[in-house]
Structure formats: C-alpha cells, structure tokens
Amino acid sequence: MVFCGKLRSGRFQRQSIGPSTEGAEPSERGYGRIPILLNSLAYGMIKGHGGSSVMLDGEDRWRTALDAAGMGVWDWDVVAGRIYYSRIWKEMRGFGDGEDGPAVGQWRDWVHPDDHAVVDKLIVDHLAGLTPHYEFEHRIKCKDGRYKWVIARGMACERDEDGRPLRIVGTNLDIDVAKRAAILARRHGKLLEAIAACNLAIARRKSIDELSSDICRILVERGEIDMAWVGRPSPDGRLIEPITSFSRDPEAHDIKHFVIMTSAEHPFGRGPTGTAYRGPGAVWIDDVVTDTSTAVWHDRAANSGLKGAAAIPIYQKGRIVNVLTLYTDEPAFFDETTKTLLQDMGAQFGLALDALEAERAATRFRNSLRLSEWRARAIFERAPLGIALVDSVTGLFLDANAKFQEILDRDLAALQRLSWQDITPLAELEKCIEGVTPFLNGEVPSYSCEKGYLRPDGSVVPTSLTATRFDTPDGENPRHLVMIEDITERIDLQQQLSQRQRLEALGQLTGGIAHDFNNLLTVIIGNSEALALELGEGDLGELAGLILSTGERAADLTGRLLTFARKQSLIPRAIKIGELIDGLLPLLRRAVPDGIELKLPARFSSRSVYADPAQLEMALLNLVLNARDALPDGGTIEISSENILVGNESGLIELQPGPYVVIALGDNGVGMGEETLEKAFDPFFTTKGPGQGSGLGLSMVYGFARQSGGHVELTSRPGEGTTVRLYLPATTDALPRTPSVHATADDRGTGEVVLIAEDDSMVRKFVSSQVDALGYRTIAVLDGHSALAVLGSDTPVDLLFTDIAMDGGMDGIELAHRARAIRPELPLLFTSGHAEEHLQRLAELGALLLRKPYRKKELAAHLRQALDGVR
C-alpha cells in the first residue's frame, strides 16, 4: 500500500507505509507523537480499505487507545464518499452513538465563523500537499448549538499519483474547559492591567471630566470592554446625563440620544444605570437583549451587538455622584473576579473624588503635598517621554527616568557623571549653548529645540527637547527639567516624504517636457520619413534617413522620461517572476563578464505580479548592468524574491496595504555614499564617465515601479555593495487591453472624411497633410468645442481622430462621449504620447489608440481599421 509522503526537499512522492518505523531518522518519523499515531492508525485503516472484509485488530486497538485518551476520531474515505466518526467524537459533539455525524459538505458550517480563515488556510494547504499534517485550536459547534474549543489534528494518509488525497484521518481533543479558563485568566490579566492604568490616571488627573474620559478609554482599549460611559444626574435630578464615553464602534454605540431616568417608575429608569444610581451597589446584567429590566432597549441593543452590562455607582463622601456603565459584546461577561476588580476600581474612583475635594482644603495640605510628590514621581518614572533633572549651573544630570536612559543608551550612574555638554555633538555644541543661554539666565521661562545626543557607540540620536525651570523651595541650586522625545522615525518619514515629493516634482517636469517632445517628434519623424521616401537612396535621402533614426532615438529617450514620470503607456498582465527571469537569463548572463557570478535562487516566488513584462525585463536588465558596473574587479550579483504583506504600520508610506512580491538584486561592489544615494533616482544623474551612461536607468526603474503600483528601495554602503528591492503588487484583475492593430498594404483611404481635433497647430498641420496624402479628406479643428460644432452641423464626417490631452476645457475622451451622443455610430481614433491613465476609459469606448510619435504606416493602419470597425 502507498501514500503520498513529504520529503525534506518539500516535494511529494509515493511511499510504502506500515506499522514499523524502525531505523528511520526522527525527522522521517513525523513531527512529534501525533503524526506517528495517525500514520499507524492510517496504516490499519488503509489495510482494511484495501480489500480485507474485517478491520485489523491494530485499527481497533488504536481507536480504543484514542478513545481512552479522550480523542474523537474521524476517518474520511474520499473515493467512496464515506466518513466514520468514533463514539468519543460523537459524545464530544452531543450526538448519540447511533446518530450520523455531519456530512463532509457541512463541516465548515460547524466551525465558528471567527475561525474560518485560519481553519480554511491550514486545511487547504495540507490537502494541497504543502504540509505533512495539520494541527490547530478552534471552536466547533455542538449539536445543541453551543461552541466548544478543540485541538484538531489530521493528515491525508493516502494520495493518488497526482498527490490528491484519497483518504484522510483526524482527531479532535476537547480542551474547552482549559481553553475557557485560559481565556478567563487572560481577561482577568488584561483587566488588571487596565485597572492599574486607570489607577495611574486617577493619580494623575484633577478634573473629574478628564478622569472619567481616561477611565472609559483605558477600560475599552485595554480591558476588553466594548463601551464605557460615565453619567451624572442633571441639575433637576430627573435624568442621568453622560459626562463622557468611549467605544470600539462610536457610530453603533452612540449615546447622545440615550434617555436614562433616575426614577424606577419610568421604564427608562429601570435599566442598569438608573438602578445603580439609586444604589446601593453595582448592577450586573448577563444579556441586555433578553433581560426584562432593559425591555425598552432590546431592539437597540440587538442592533448594536452589545450583550453584557454593568453599572457601578461612584460614591463621594457617602453619596452617589456618578455612575460608570460598561457594555460588552459577550453575554455573562462579568464573573465574580471581574466584578470584584471593577468594584474596587470604582471605589478607587470615588476615593479619587474625595481626594480631589480634600486637596482644596488647607487642613489636608500635607497629605496633598505627599500625593503630589507621588504623582510627580509616577509621571517621572512611567512617562513615555525621556525626563531628566539637570543642574542649571554645571549642566550635570542629577536624575533621569527609564525612558531618558533608554533614548541615550546610558544608565543613570553613567549619566550622573556627565553634563549635557559632554554628550552634545561638537558640530551642534556652539549653537546649543547660544540658544539655551537666555533660558539659563532666567530671561525666558522655557526652551525648546531639536538636538542630537551622543550615544556610547558614537551614534547620534535626534531628539525634540523642551526644558522648563525647576525651582527648589529654598531658591538655591537652580535646576531645570528636560523632556526629550526620540524623533528618529519622524525624521526618516520626513526624509521619505521629502524625497517622494522631490521625485514627484521631477516627474511632473519631465513628463511635461516629454509630452511636448512627443508632439515635436511626431512632426519630425513623420516628415523625415516622407522626405526619405521622396529622396530615395542618394546623399539627401541618407541625410533624411539620419534625421528619421535620430528622431526615433529621441522618441526612445522621451519614453524613458515618461517611464520616470509614470506616464509611459504600459501593457500590464499577470507575470510569473520565475518564468520571466528564466526567459531573460541568457541575456543577463551575456551582460556580465566571466569574473562576475550571477546567483539565482533554486525557486522564485510562486505569486504572480501585475506589471508590463517588457518594462519589467528592461528594469531588471538595467539593474544587472548597474550592478555589473559597480564590480570592476569582479564579484557577485544575486537575484532573489519573496512574498510580503504590507500593512498600515509597515513604514512603507508609498505602498497601499496588500500582498506584494519583492524582487531583490544585490551586489558586493563599490557601493554608494549618502550623497550619491539621495540622487540615485534623479533623471540624468550618473557617476559614470562621459558617454558611459544616460543617467536614466534607475529613474526608469523608479517610474516603472511607481506606475505599476509598487515601489523601489535602495540601500548601499561604500565598499560593501548595493541592494535594490523592487516591490510589485501581487496579481489583481487585469485592465482591459486596448485593441491591437496590424498594418497591411491596402491601408489607404477612399475619400472618407476625417475630423481631426488637435490643439497643437504644428502637429495639426502635419497630421492633416499626412491624412490627406493617404487618400482621405480632412477637417482640422483646434479643440473639442470646434469639433462638436462640426458634428452638430450637416457636414459629413466618417471618423473622429482626436488627441486625448487638449486645451480648451475638454479632453479627447470627453469629446468622444459627446460626439457619440450626437452621432452614435461615429468611429473613433485617439492619439497620445502617454495614455496609461486613460486605458480603462478607452476600453469602455471600444476605441483604437495611436501612440505618439508614430510612423506613416502606423497612422494608415489605425485610420483604416478604425473606419472598418476592426477591433
């Protein structure tokens, strides 16, 4: 008997299985004892499946052993479409031994909806042969509708020649009690942490409103509460009005229109808040959707998703002055431990109110002073900012909190041996002394700046600093308090944004220039082509051909500029990275000399990317050539790829969240310094000698990546080499492609009327003459409004040939839509030098696109096929 086994290489092959694994390496016997158990069980089952009329004793023994261990077993014969559930499995789920368990097609319905994603992925991966077995914890529904936690384990123990599962066995272990206990313990831990933070907020705040707001926020953010609000009686005592609230879903849990009465005679006063206000103790409700005391809010509660509720009265000097009300999305949330913790916190809340009032009394001055000192120390030690106390005369550090020590990478003992001048970079010292002197002389109450501090390793950490006076009671020994924040990340983001804005500005500039060049080149290439044909093979004809080839080289240059400006017309599609590089590999190997090793991984990313394959090949070739030039004495160029998922917190501000493929190309060559690195993507910037490079290689790669929805990262150190990371989005729905056009010998007109809309007078004159020469009659206008005037008249028009980008407040696509409204069957032909952003709109119109600059035969082919309706 055979089954599909996973080898160390990650591939699958058919293997014999049996009850013995003697002599096998540990890694070949499976990952842990469960796979061994499943293999042995599978062996017995498969032997029985292979034709024996009686189950082997071994299978019975294993099932008995699993039953004794409390494991429910299932066995799915995929070929026969039969599934077996053990007695323990059925008991675990609430089925009788004589009842049938759920059919295979119903399995997913019995998994908790919140667990679908994890369960689906692990099982699909295993069925696809990506894992030797699967194991996960999840919630599974019982017959009575309850969910319980289980550990699910399983494996495909038999596969066909193609690796498709033929038989799958698995176990479920009931861990519901332990899991729920763990969840409850975690909840208590998080609530303890939240209450500790609330107590800290209580210690810090003097305003009841601020304190209430902080407590609500902390309980929701840290304590697994879904909504919290604090209310107090209205001036007339009839209503309980909210002071503040905090919620995970503010729209669904809006309390602005809540009506809570203080009297139990009104239905709106019988809920948890009104009842708690009347005292004496807290009110706990398992489910506000079903509790009779909350009947008037049942519909609203059901729509909001809130279930459990608690209302805790807040006492001040023996009377209830506020009510803290909490809601959760889980019924019966508030167990005895939770109740005790929250009531203790409510008591602390009330004590804080007592303390706040007592602090205003002169008779409690000493206690207030000690509390203030404690608060100050708590803030000092636990503040998220670095705080230090400095001698204003000597500049020596007297004290520093943990955050200050962390930012400077020095402990308190080391700091107390230093002055702030000792750890200020020499380049900044003079400026710092000049800026802080008025503050130290008492001329200003505070001082703020951005400055660097030296760390022990010689690096400089940038900080935002604020210093305030800290006078001692005796007025002697002047001191000041320094607060700093590490702004390294902020500066990095600012630099990224600055570079992005600079490249955007360069892109707009080069894009505009390239657009104008395309108009000029359309005329130059078209006229030089006509002149070369007219003059034949003589000297003048050769000169005309030279003009034509020069114009085409210039057109290639403008194409690169448009790529940098992200306005080059791309034809994106789904690309397998490995297949593309395999096809490009011969060219890449020819591009590097023998002294340079080109290293490739055994396997590239299995994901497809959405990009223009020709532009991607050109980008990779440019990167390889750059790496080659950085290896004058030989070395290594390494190409690799990886799959990543970009999130909101990734730090890649240029990328939208989602899946990407990263193609990395690194070398161990000469590398680049910071100054060169900052300008590496600038068009025409190059470190090569005259005639050795255009300076557009990296610019083109940058523009291609950004236009494709990706990004480029460049890291380099002098003498260590350079790595370029090209981010491209994983496959999405492809954009509709514009129709393709092929030239033929019969691409001439027969007197049809072509309406030409072109705002550039030189291009308009040239195009009119070219179209006339091809056997058509032309009407040339300078903008869309003029074209609509012609179309609105009785003038015959057989084709509208329009530029996309035109002045006059109407582009070519808007003109086309309005023209079709006048003449619905009017054929359309568009022209542009950069129409990438218009491809979707062109596809909707079913129109052809002629890209500038173009040759006469291309113009002829597009005119003919647009008129003939060829798509």
Secondary structure as UniProt FT lines:
FT   STRAND          2..6
FT   TURN            8..9
FT   STRAND          12..16
FT   TURN            22..23
FT   HELIX           26..28
FT   HELIX           33..49
FT   TURN            50..51
FT   HELIX           57..68
FT   TURN            69..70
FT   STRAND          71..77
FT   TURN            78..81
FT   STRAND          82..85
FT   HELIX           87..93
FT   TURN            97..98
FT   HELIX           104..110
FT   HELIX           113..115
FT   HELIX           116..127
FT   TURN            128..129
FT   STRAND          134..141
FT   TURN            143..144
FT   STRAND          147..159
FT   TURN            161..162
FT   STRAND          165..174
FT   HELIX           176..204
FT   HELIX           208..222
FT   STRAND          227..233
FT   TURN            235..236
FT   STRAND          239..247
FT   TURN            250..253
FT   TURN            256..257
FT   TURN            264..265
FT   HELIX           267..269
FT   HELIX           272..278
FT   STRAND          283..285
FT   TURN            288..290
FT   HELIX           292..297
FT   HELIX           298..304
FT   STRAND          309..316
FT   TURN            317..318
FT   STRAND          319..327
FT   TURN            331..332
FT   HELIX           336..359
FT   HELIX           362..364
FT   HELIX           365..382
FT   STRAND          386..391
FT   TURN            392..394
FT   STRAND          396..400
FT   HELIX           402..408
FT   HELIX           412..415
FT   TURN            416..417
FT   TURN            420..423
FT   HELIX           426..440
FT   TURN            441..442
FT   STRAND          446..454
FT   TURN            456..457
FT   STRAND          460..470
FT   TURN            473..474
FT   STRAND          479..486
FT   HELIX           488..535
FT   TURN            536..537
FT   HELIX           539..564
FT   TURN            565..566
FT   STRAND          573..576
FT   HELIX           577..591
FT   TURN            594..595
FT   STRAND          596..599
FT   STRAND          608..611
FT   HELIX           613..629
FT   TURN            632..633
FT   STRAND          635..646
FT   TURN            648..649
FT   TURN            653..654
FT   STRAND          658..667
FT   HELIX           674..679
FT   TURN            680..681
FT   TURN            683..684
FT   TURN            690..691
FT   HELIX           697..707
FT   TURN            708..709
FT   STRAND          711..717
FT   TURN            718..720
FT   STRAND          721..730
FT   TURN            745..746
FT   STRAND          753..757
FT   HELIX           761..773
FT   TURN            774..775
FT   STRAND          777..781
FT   HELIX           784..791
FT   STRAND          799..803
FT   HELIX           812..822
FT   TURN            824..825
FT   STRAND          828..832
FT   HELIX           836..838
FT   HELIX           839..845
FT   STRAND          848..851
FT   HELIX           856..868
//
